[in-house]
Structure formats: C-alpha cells, structure tokens
Amino acid sequence: MISKENILASAKKTILSESESVAKLTHYLTDDFAKSVEYIFNAKGRLVVTGIGKSAIIAQKMVATFNSTGTPSMFLHAAEAIHGDLGMVQPDDVVICISKSGNSPEIKVLVPLLKRYGNPLIGITANLTSYLGKESDVVINAHVDHESCPNNLAPTNSTTAQLVLGDALAVCLMEMRNFKSEDFAKYHPGGALGKKLLLRVTDMLDRTHKPVVRPDSSIKDVIVEISEKRLGVTAVIENDKLIGIITDGDIRRMLNKTETISGLTAKEIMTVNPKTVQLDSMVVDAFNILEDFSITQLVVEDRGEYIGILHLHDILKEGII
C-alpha cells in the first residue's frame, strides 16, 4: 500500500522536475527564437502548427493560444498532412513543426513536402542534430535533461517545455502587436472576461419591468408596485424627472417607525439623490458602484430620462463576477 506521504512526495518531485526543465529553457534561447517571432509577425498568411503524437496535442493548444491572442492559426496533424491535408497549407503561411526527437517517420516525410512549397519552417525539437533540426529554417531548442516518468519514457518534461515555448512565442507576438485586454475580449465575447470588457448596461437591462410611482402615491401603491416589478425598488417620478427611489428596505424601516401608513405618501419616505448609472455605461462599472455603496439596485438613466432598474442579481446571472 502506497502511503499518502509517498504520493505527495512523488507529486512534488514531478512538479519540481518539470519546473527545473522549464527554467533551463532560458539558456537555450538563441537568435533563432527571435527570427521565429519575426517570421510569424511578418507573415501575410496564417501560422500552421503541426506535430505527431503528444506533440500534436501541444500543437493544438498552441493554435488555441495564438488564435485567441491575434495570430490566425490552424492545426495540421502530421500524419493526416501526408494523406491529403497538406492542401491546407497556403503559400504565404508559416509552419511550426514540433517533435521531441525530430526523427519520427511522419516528420521525415512531411518536412521535405513543406520545404518544396517554400513555406518558412520553424522547428521545435529537443534534438538540434535531428532531421527536423537540420532541415528547419530556424530551430527552437526544447531540450530537457530527462522526463519525470520513472522510466524516462512518457512525455512529461518535454511536452511541458514545448508548451512553454509556444506560450513564449504568443506573448512576444502580443507585445509586438500591442495586444490589449480589449482585443482579447473581442475573441472571447462569451467568456467572463469578454463580458466584463464588452457588456454595457443597455445590453442587459430589462425594460419590461420599470417600477414607477408618483410623489403623492400612497404607501399601498408603492408596496404593490415594488411587489409586482420584483426588483425590490421603485423610482419616484415627477414631471418625467427622477426625484427619488423607495426600496423594500425603506418600507420595512417605515413600518418599524410608524403605527399606521394611512395618509403617508411616496415623497415622505423616498430616498433623494439615488445612485444612478448611464444606459451606455459598462456593466463592470455599474457593479463597482453597487459594491462601493453596498447596494443592490441602480437607477438607469439616459440623458436625464429614467430608463429602468439594474439589479445586482442581473449582473451575477451573466457570470461577470
């Protein structure tokens, strides 16, 4: 029976081993890495990333990262490439080929075909003297001293090294393009970050539930309006202008202080100068107002006109926070 202590020790050993391999990559960076970035940055076409086995899986992750950070990319499986998919590669494309050994049969068949079409070839390999290392226009050294696998066989440190080098390429390209968070959001409109950077109050405001009472409305009418619109608040409007709001909290406090509500009006219990947000404001800015003042509702206005109520729950439902 393996103890928990042994399991944790093995996990720590693996993590440290891989982190050390990654750290050593900095010693293997050469001008070829810089040239690789320049090839990709100046390409008129796309970036094609190919590999075989575990390297193919790393290639797919690289493509996902490149696409989401402004570098149009596609994945090409090395085995499928030599059986028809090579037609995906166009004359203006740049190709990255990933292989730890650089000598696998599929790579030896694919590389000459890629070079025949004149596409710039970037090799990422742990073996600079391999076929891939020698035939690439530029080569990025992904050398690792060993794998974390007890038998030094299963790709662990080597695939992590490939992954990190792909990230390094992507980050360099982001910096060269001055790629900002707003640009990232354009490629991730459905994610939390995309919504945070793109979603405006007007995009999510429910205009069908727009609670309104007059200053002389009875407390009963106020309670009915708050209950029917189910937002926990109502605006108080006079001559088409917002003059205050009444929340369900205001109602509770009023009932604690008053024996009877007969004769009371909305104007007598409303809160004047309520917190507001403009219709075209970013939702994240609206959330910050709610958080700063520990409130759950905001009055939405558009050039002085009352439009509706934005509730904290609406923002939370969008998964922005």
C-alpha positions in Angstrom: 0.0 0.0 0.0 1.4 3.4 -1.1 1.1 6.0 1.7 -0.3 9.5 1.2 3.2 10.8 2.1 4.7 8.9 -0.8 2.0 10.1 -3.2 2.6 13.7 -2.2 6.4 13.3 -2.4 6.1 11.9 -5.9 3.8 14.8 -7.0 6.3 17.3 -5.6 9.2 15.6 -7.3 7.4 15.7 -10.7 6.4 19.4 -10.3 10.0 20.4 -9.3 11.4 18.3 -12.1 9.3 20.0 -14.8 9.8 23.4 -13.3 13.5 23.0 -13.5 13.3 21.8 -17.1 11.3 24.9 -17.9 13.7 27.2 -16.2 16.6 25.8 -18.2 14.9 26.7 -21.4 16.1 30.3 -21.0 19.7 29.1 -21.5 18.8 27.6 -24.9 17.2 30.7 -26.4 19.1 31.9 -29.5 18.6 34.4 -32.3 16.5 31.7 -34.0 13.8 32.3 -31.4 13.7 36.0 -32.3 13.7 35.1 -36.0 10.8 32.8 -35.4 8.8 35.6 -33.9 9.6 37.8 -36.8 8.6 35.2 -39.4 5.2 34.8 -37.7 4.7 38.6 -37.2 5.5 39.4 -40.8 3.6 36.5 -42.4 0.9 37.5 -44.9 -0.8 34.2 -44.3 -1.6 32.1 -41.3 0.5 30.2 -38.8 0.3 26.4 -39.3 1.3 24.3 -36.3 1.9 20.6 -36.8 3.2 17.6 -34.9 2.7 13.9 -34.2 1.7 12.0 -31.0 1.8 14.1 -27.8 3.4 16.9 -29.7 0.3 17.1 -31.8 -1.8 17.7 -28.7 0.6 20.5 -27.7 0.3 21.9 -31.2 -3.5 22.2 -30.8 -3.1 24.1 -27.5 -0.6 26.4 -29.2 -3.1 27.1 -32.0 -5.8 27.9 -29.5 -3.5 30.4 -27.7 -2.3 32.0 -31.0 -5.9 32.4 -32.3 -7.1 34.0 -29.1 -4.2 36.5 -29.0 -4.3 37.8 -32.5 -2.3 35.4 -34.6 -4.5 33.5 -37.1 -3.5 29.8 -36.8 -4.6 26.3 -37.6 -3.6 22.8 -36.6 -2.3 20.3 -39.0 -1.8 16.7 -37.9 1.5 15.5 -39.3 0.1 12.0 -40.2 -3.0 13.5 -41.9 -0.9 16.0 -43.7 0.8 13.4 -45.8 -2.6 11.8 -46.6 -4.3 14.8 -48.1 -4.5 17.6 -45.5 -1.3 19.2 -46.8 -3.5 21.2 -49.1 -4.5 23.3 -46.1 -1.1 25.0 -46.2 -1.1 28.1 -48.4 2.0 29.8 -50.0 2.0 32.7 -47.5 1.7 30.6 -44.4 4.5 30.0 -41.8 4.8 26.5 -40.4 5.8 25.4 -36.9 6.7 21.7 -36.7 7.0 20.1 -33.2 8.8 16.9 -32.5 10.9 15.9 -29.5 13.2 13.5 -31.4 12.9 15.3 -34.7 13.3 12.0 -36.4 9.9 10.3 -36.5 8.9 8.8 -39.8 6.0 11.2 -40.3 8.2 14.2 -39.8 10.8 12.9 -42.2 8.1 12.6 -44.9 6.3 15.9 -44.1 9.3 18.3 -43.9 10.5 17.9 -47.5 7.0 18.4 -48.7 6.7 21.6 -46.7 10.1 22.9 -47.9 9.1 22.1 -51.5 6.4 24.8 -51.3 8.8 27.3 -49.8 6.9 27.9 -46.6 9.2 29.2 -43.7 9.7 26.2 -41.4 10.2 26.7 -37.6 11.3 23.5 -35.9 10.7 23.0 -32.2 12.7 20.0 -31.1 14.9 18.7 -28.3 17.4 17.3 -30.8 19.1 20.0 -32.8 21.1 17.4 -34.9 17.9 15.6 -35.8 16.3 15.6 -39.3 13.9 18.4 -38.2 16.6 20.3 -36.5 18.8 20.3 -39.6 16.1 21.0 -42.2 14.2 23.8 -40.4 14.9 27.4 -41.5 15.1 28.3 -37.8 15.0 25.9 -34.8 13.9 26.4 -31.2 15.7 24.2 -28.7 13.2 22.3 -26.5 15.9 20.2 -24.8 15.1 18.6 -21.4 17.6 16.5 -19.4 15.1 13.8 -18.7 11.4 13.1 -18.3 9.6 12.9 -14.9 8.4 9.5 -15.9 10.1 6.9 -13.6 11.2 5.1 -16.8 12.2 8.3 -18.5 9.8 7.4 -21.4 6.4 9.1 -21.1 6.5 12.7 -22.4 6.2 14.9 -19.4 9.0 17.5 -19.1 9.4 17.5 -22.9 5.8 18.4 -23.6 5.8 21.0 -20.9 8.8 22.5 -22.5 7.1 22.6 -25.9 4.0 24.2 -24.3 6.0 26.9 -22.6 7.9 27.8 -25.7 4.6 28.2 -27.6 3.4 30.5 -24.8 6.6 32.5 -25.1 6.1 32.9 -28.8 2.5 34.0 -28.3 3.4 36.6 -25.6 6.2 38.1 -27.8 3.7 38.4 -30.6 1.1 40.0 -28.3 3.7 42.6 -27.2 4.7 43.3 -30.8 1.1 43.9 -31.8 0.4 45.9 -28.6 -2.4 43.4 -28.0 -4.6 44.7 -25.1 -7.3 43.2 -22.9 -9.9 44.9 -25.1 -8.5 43.0 -28.1 -8.6 39.7 -26.1 -12.2 40.3 -25.3 -13.1 40.6 -29.0 -12.0 36.9 -29.4 -13.8 35.9 -26.1 -17.2 37.6 -26.2 -18.9 34.8 -24.4 -16.4 34.4 -21.6 -16.4 36.2 -18.3 -13.6 38.5 -19.4 -15.2 39.3 -22.7 -18.5 40.2 -20.9 -16.6 42.3 -18.4 -14.9 44.3 -21.1 -17.7 44.5 -23.7 -21.1 44.3 -22.0 -22.9 47.5 -21.4 -25.9 48.3 -19.2 -28.1 48.7 -22.3 -27.3 45.1 -23.3 -28.8 43.5 -20.2 -31.4 46.0 -18.9 -34.9 44.5 -18.6 -37.1 47.4 -19.8 -40.3 45.5 -19.4 -40.1 45.8 -15.6 -39.8 49.6 -14.9 -41.2 50.4 -11.5 -42.6 53.9 -11.2 -44.8 55.8 -8.6 -45.7 59.4 -8.2 -44.7 61.6 -5.2 -48.3 61.6 -4.0 -48.7 57.8 -4.4 -50.0 56.0 -1.3 -47.7 53.6 0.6 -50.1 50.8 -0.5 -49.5 51.7 -4.2 -45.7 51.8 -3.5 -45.8 48.3 -2.0 -47.9 47.0 -4.8 -45.5 48.5 -7.5 -42.4 47.1 -5.7 -44.1 43.6 -5.4 -45.3 43.5 -9.0 -42.0 44.5 -10.6 -40.0 42.3 -8.3 -36.9 44.4 -8.2 -37.1 45.4 -4.6 -37.3 49.1 -5.5 -39.3 51.7 -7.4 -38.5 55.1 -8.8 -40.4 58.2 -7.8 -41.1 60.3 -10.9 -42.4 63.9 -11.0 -42.9 65.8 -14.3 -40.9 63.0 -16.1 -37.9 63.6 -13.8 -36.4 61.2 -11.2 -36.7 62.7 -7.7 -36.0 59.7 -5.6 -36.4 55.9 -5.0 -38.1 53.7 -2.5 -36.6 50.3 -1.7 -38.2 47.4 0.2 -35.7 48.3 3.0 -37.3 51.8 3.2 -40.7 50.2 3.5 -39.5 47.9 6.4 -37.9 50.8 8.2 -41.0 52.9 7.8 -43.2 50.2 9.2 -40.9 49.9 12.2 -41.3 53.6 13.0 -45.0 54.2 12.1 -48.2 52.8 13.7 -50.2 53.5 10.6 -49.5 54.1 6.9 -52.7 56.0 6.4 -52.0 59.3 4.8 -48.3 58.7 4.1 -47.1 59.3 0.5 -44.1 58.1 -1.5 -42.5 61.5 -1.2 -42.4 61.3 2.6 -40.3 58.0 2.7 -38.3 58.2 -0.5 -34.5 58.5 -0.7 -33.5 61.5 -2.7 -30.4 61.7 -4.9 -30.2 57.9 -5.5 -27.2 56.3 -7.2 -27.6 56.2 -10.9 -25.8 54.8 -13.9 -26.0 55.8 -17.6 -27.5 53.5 -20.1 -24.3 53.2 -22.2 -22.1 52.5 -19.1 -20.1 49.3 -18.9 -21.7 46.7 -16.7 -18.5 46.3 -14.7 -18.6 50.0 -13.8 -22.2 49.6 -12.6 -21.1 46.6 -10.5 -18.3 48.7 -8.9 -20.9 51.3 -7.9 -23.1 48.7 -6.3 -20.1 47.2 -4.5 -18.7 50.6 -3.3 -22.0 51.7 -1.8 -23.2 48.2 -0.6 -26.5 48.5 -2.5 -28.2 46.0 -4.8 -30.1 48.3 -7.3 -29.1 51.2 -9.6 -31.4 53.6 -11.4 -30.5 53.6 -15.1 -30.8 56.9 -16.9 -30.2 58.1 -20.5 -29.6 61.8 -20.8 -31.7 62.6 -17.8 -34.5 60.2 -18.7 -35.4 57.4 -16.3 -35.0 54.1 -18.2 -35.2 51.3 -15.6 -33.6 49.5 -12.7 -30.4 47.4 -12.9 -30.3 44.8 -10.2 -27.1 43.1 -8.8 -28.7 39.7 -9.5 -28.9 40.5 -13.2 -25.1 41.1 -13.3 -24.4 37.9 -11.3 -26.5 35.9 -13.7 -24.3 36.9 -16.6 -21.3 35.4 -14.8 -19.3 38.6 -15.0 -18.3 38.4 -11.4 
